[in-house]
Amino acid sequence: SLLISAGEGGTQAGTMTECFDCDNCKESLYGRKYIQMDKGPYCIPCYDAHFANTCDECKELIGHDCRELYYEDRHYHEHCFRCFRCDRSLADEPFTCQDEELLCNDCYCSEFSSKCIACEKTVMPGSRKLEYNGQTWHEHCFICSSCQQPIGSRSFIPDEKDYYCVPCYESKFAPRCTRCKKSLTKGGVTYRDEPWHKECFVCTGCKTPLAGQQFTSQDDNPYCIKCFGNLYAKKCSACTKPITGFGGGKYVSFEDRHWHHNCFNCARCKTSLVGKGFIPDNDEILCRDCSSDL
């Protein structure tokens, strides 16, 4: 539409000397302001009555001389397009529609956005944030309680009301391996009530890993069965192999000598002497029958 003053200006006056009436009320438009529509000219009252929209807020017509704002099939006077909470004009402000209510960004954030648990300021929509256990932080406010550096997308470990990055938590709380003194965060073994990495818990003699294996100790040092037998176990006087006692093994002792049960036999007839009487003959042991033949 185009607002024109009929009879004002040389070009209009020359073309309106004949019949020039409002297309609706048929009254003459000469010397009056009118609005040119596709169908024809309309006087101001007729234009407002037939073409003006109704303000969704005040329910009054939006006249031709008013600035009109349009949002989602609704029309508003400029002065009626305001925040539902603080009454601020939204004509030139960013806004949000919440449950049919128009809200400026400040009111929307204050009512519907989360507050950062650290700085207590609003976490603006679209900003980077972290949510955990029903609480919200600005990304830069979620920091390690030890090193004070932002944790960001890295793994973290909660401890009551504090949060730690993994390196700081390991340094501060994780037990340390008895051998290498480094943090032990998962797995590991316990020996003599002390923590060890599995790879650090090895035989004192041959350094073979002992986790999941049978082992024994000497002077508080762990040994595999083989090393312990070679270094500290009694030796069988018959086969000279270590007598460890593992696996249900039993042995016989006499004076300073020792035998596996299955090695404690008569030197002549090889009869087992376990639980029987025997006769020592220098370095040998004999059953009574064999000794009587001497």
Salt bridges, closest charged atoms under 4 A:
GLU27 OE1 - ARG32 NH1 3.31
ASP48 OD2 - HIS64 ND1 3.44
GLU68 OE2 - HIS75 ND1 2.56
GLU72 OE1 - ARG74 NH2 3.91
GLU78 OE2 - ARG67 NH1 2.81
ASP87 OD1 - ARG82 NE 3.45
ASP92 OD1 - ARG67 NH2 3.71
GLU100 OE1 - ARG74 NH1 3.48
GLU101 OE1 - ARG85 NH1 2.80
ASP106 OD2 - ARG88 NH2 3.20
GLU111 OE1 - ARG85 NE 2.67
GLU131 OE2 - LYS129 NZ 3.32
GLU139 OE1 - ARG128 NE 2.83
ASP220 OD1 - ARG192 NH2 2.95
